[in-house]
Amino acid sequence: MIAEEPGRMRGEAPQFCLLLDGRSDVADPRELLAAAKCVLFDFDGPVCDLFTNPTASEVAGRLQDWLSRRFGVVIPGAAQFAADPLGYVASVKEHHPDSDMAKELERRLTLEEERAAELALPTSGAKDLIRELGESRIRLGIATNNSAAAVRRYLEREDLTESFGAHVHGRRPDVAGLKPDPDCLSRALTSTGSSPAESVMLGDSVSDLEAADALGVPFIAYAANKDRQDQFMSHGPVPTVDRLTKLSSRWRG
């Protein structure tokens, strides 16, 4: 569960972490953020809920239908990707590594993501946090398995383009190096001129955590519900918040 540090005096900054076996020996997420010179955001989750209209299930269904009609191909185990369009594209690449099917599917997924970005639901507190960090001259980047084109479409819509500048790093067209591979994080660190030790990643999935760990980047988990919290707990104590407003310097409980 997420808990406030016991023994906190009134007026002190609250600390939130995952408690395992009664221990609270992980870093305060706000202290991690305050010490960072660069903050890398995952996109779908920490910045917005990308697939609200259309839903991820609708997009995955359209991709599967298209592949069946276009190539007459059905991927084994496709049902497990009923709500995971990117997972489906990656599975196509795995089963047909020498075919152009995955590349064509990735282009179609990018178009779907760009359309979804127009109606994506902003994550509560994300915009204010991004602007607050930018005003503090923190270097900001995005490292995501989504397409960079969709991210830029959303940032433009929300007037956040200048906050990230050129530091938006999405999946490659060949669908290689998806998280938990740290490829997009590595590109983001390079483009921002940041070292892992002076950076923090804010993500909402275990694959984000594993990618950050691979490079030695400190990590803050955004876990908005119990299922997501439980996923992180299975990987040990992780600095965690259930609302991004708790990372703001203006938040007091």
C-alpha positions in Angstrom: 0.0 0.0 0.0 1.0 3.6 -0.2 1.5 5.3 3.2 2.6 8.4 4.7 5.8 8.2 6.8 5.0 7.7 10.5 6.1 10.3 13.0 5.9 13.2 10.6 5.5 16.5 12.4 2.8 18.9 11.3 4.0 21.2 8.4 6.8 18.8 7.3 6.9 17.6 3.7 5.0 14.3 3.5 6.8 11.2 2.3 5.1 8.5 0.3 6.5 5.0 -0.4 5.6 1.4 -0.8 5.7 -0.4 2.5 6.9 -4.0 2.4 7.1 -6.1 5.6 6.5 -3.0 7.7 9.6 -1.2 6.4 9.6 2.3 4.8 13.3 2.4 3.7 12.9 3.8 0.3 13.6 7.4 -0.8 11.0 10.1 -0.5 9.8 10.7 -4.1 9.8 14.4 -3.6 13.3 14.4 -2.4 14.4 12.4 -5.4 12.6 14.9 -7.7 14.1 17.9 -5.9 17.6 16.6 -6.3 17.3 15.8 -10.0 18.7 18.0 -12.8 16.8 16.0 -15.5 13.3 14.3 -15.3 12.3 11.8 -17.9 8.6 11.1 -18.2 6.9 8.0 -19.6 4.0 9.3 -21.8 0.9 7.1 -21.6 0.0 7.2 -17.9 2.2 9.9 -16.3 1.4 12.5 -18.9 -2.0 11.4 -20.2 -4.4 8.5 -20.7 -3.8 8.1 -24.4 -6.4 5.6 -25.4 -9.7 7.1 -24.1 -11.3 7.5 -27.5 -10.6 5.2 -29.2 -9.8 2.7 -26.5 -6.8 0.4 -26.6 -9.1 -2.5 -27.3 -10.6 -0.8 -30.3 -7.2 0.0 -31.7 -5.9 -3.5 -31.2 -9.0 -5.0 -32.8 -8.6 -2.8 -35.9 -4.9 -3.7 -36.2 -5.7 -7.4 -36.0 -8.5 -7.1 -38.5 -6.3 -5.2 -40.9 -3.5 -7.7 -40.7 -5.9 -10.6 -41.3 -7.4 -8.9 -44.4 -4.2 -7.6 -45.8 -1.9 -10.6 -45.3 -4.3 -13.4 -44.3 -2.2 -13.8 -41.1 -3.4 -14.6 -37.6 -0.7 -14.4 -34.9 -0.7 -17.2 -32.4 -1.9 -16.0 -29.0 -3.3 -12.8 -30.4 -6.1 -12.8 -27.9 -3.7 -11.8 -25.1 -3.1 -8.5 -27.0 -6.8 -7.6 -27.1 -6.2 -4.4 -25.2 -2.5 -4.0 -26.1 -2.0 -2.7 -29.6 1.8 -2.2 -29.3 2.2 -5.7 -27.8 0.4 -7.0 -30.8 2.7 -5.2 -33.2 5.8 -6.5 -31.3 4.4 -10.0 -31.4 4.0 -9.7 -35.2 7.6 -8.7 -35.5 8.6 -11.6 -33.3 6.8 -14.2 -35.4 7.7 -12.6 -38.7 11.1 -10.9 -38.2 12.0 -10.8 -41.9 8.6 -9.4 -43.1 7.5 -5.8 -43.6 4.2 -6.6 -41.8 5.3 -5.2 -38.4 6.6 -2.0 -40.1 3.3 -1.5 -41.8 1.4 -2.2 -38.7 3.6 0.2 -36.7 2.7 3.0 -39.2 -1.0 2.2 -38.8 -0.5 2.2 -35.0 1.2 5.6 -35.2 -1.7 7.0 -37.1 -4.1 5.6 -34.5 -2.0 7.1 -31.7 -1.9 10.5 -33.3 -5.7 10.5 -33.6 -6.0 9.3 -30.0 -3.7 12.2 -28.9 -6.3 14.7 -30.0 -8.8 13.3 -27.4 -6.4 11.9 -24.7 -7.3 12.6 -21.1 -4.6 14.6 -19.3 -3.3 13.0 -16.1 -4.4 15.0 -13.1 -1.5 17.2 -12.0 0.8 16.4 -14.9 0.6 19.7 -16.7 1.2 21.7 -13.5 4.1 19.5 -12.5 5.7 19.7 -15.9 5.5 23.5 -15.9 6.8 23.7 -12.3 9.8 21.6 -13.2 10.4 23.7 -16.3 10.3 26.9 -14.3 12.9 25.4 -12.0 15.1 24.9 -15.1 15.0 21.2 -14.8 15.8 19.5 -18.1 12.8 17.5 -19.2 12.5 14.6 -21.6 10.0 11.9 -22.6 11.0 8.3 -23.1 8.1 6.2 -24.3 7.1 3.1 -26.3 4.5 5.3 -28.0 5.3 7.1 -31.2 7.1 10.4 -30.9 4.6 11.9 -33.4 1.7 11.2 -31.1 3.5 12.6 -28.1 4.2 15.8 -30.1 0.6 16.1 -31.2 -0.5 15.9 -27.5 2.1 18.4 -26.3 1.1 20.9 -29.0 -2.5 20.5 -28.0 -1.7 21.1 -24.3 0.7 24.0 -25.0 3.6 21.9 -23.6 5.9 21.7 -26.6 8.4 24.2 -25.3 8.7 22.3 -22.0 10.3 19.3 -23.7 11.7 20.8 -26.9 13.5 18.2 -29.0 13.7 15.8 -26.1 10.8 13.5 -27.1 12.0 9.9 -27.7 9.5 7.3 -28.8 9.7 3.9 -30.3 11.7 3.2 -33.4 9.9 2.5 -36.7 11.3 -1.1 -36.7 9.7 -1.7 -33.2 13.2 -2.5 -31.8 14.4 -1.6 -28.4 11.0 -1.3 -26.6 11.0 -0.9 -22.9 12.1 -2.7 -20.7 15.0 -2.2 -23.1 16.5 1.1 -22.1 17.0 2.4 -25.6 14.6 5.4 -25.5 15.9 6.4 -22.0 19.4 6.3 -23.3 18.5 8.5 -26.2 16.7 10.9 -23.9 19.7 11.1 -21.6 22.0 11.8 -24.5 19.8 14.5 -26.0 19.4 16.3 -22.7 23.1 16.0 -21.9 22.3 14.3 -18.6 23.9 11.5 -16.6 21.8 8.7 -15.1 22.8 9.7 -11.5 21.5 13.3 -11.9 18.3 12.1 -13.5 15.0 10.7 -12.4 12.4 8.7 -14.4 8.7 9.0 -13.7 6.9 5.9 -15.0 3.8 3.8 -14.4 4.9 0.3 -15.4 7.3 -2.3 -14.4 8.9 -2.1 -17.8 9.7 1.6 -17.1 11.3 0.6 -13.8 13.4 -2.1 -15.4 14.6 0.2 -18.2 15.6 2.8 -15.6 17.3 0.2 -13.5 19.3 -1.0 -16.5 20.9 2.5 -16.8 21.1 3.3 -13.1 18.5 6.0 -13.3 16.6 6.7 -10.1 12.9 5.9 -10.5 9.5 7.2 -9.2 6.5 5.0 -9.7 3.2 6.6 -10.6 0.7 4.0 -9.4 -2.9 5.4 -9.4 -4.6 2.2 -8.4 -4.0 -0.9 -6.2 -3.4 -3.2 -9.1 -0.6 -1.0 -10.3 0.8 -0.6 -6.8 0.8 -4.4 -6.4 2.8 -4.8 -9.6 5.5 -2.5 -8.3 5.5 -4.1 -4.8 6.4 -7.5 -6.4 9.7 -5.9 -7.5 10.7 -4.6 -4.1 10.4 -1.2 -2.4 9.9 1.5 -5.0 9.4 5.3 -4.3 5.8 5.7 -5.3 3.0 8.2 -5.5 -0.7 7.6 -6.4 -1.3 11.2 -7.5 1.2 13.5 -9.3 0.0 16.4 -7.2 2.0 14.9 -4.4 5.2 15.7 -6.3 4.4 19.4 -6.5 6.3 21.7 -4.1 3.0 23.4 -3.5 1.3 20.3 -2.1 0.8 20.1 1.6 -1.3 17.1 2.2 
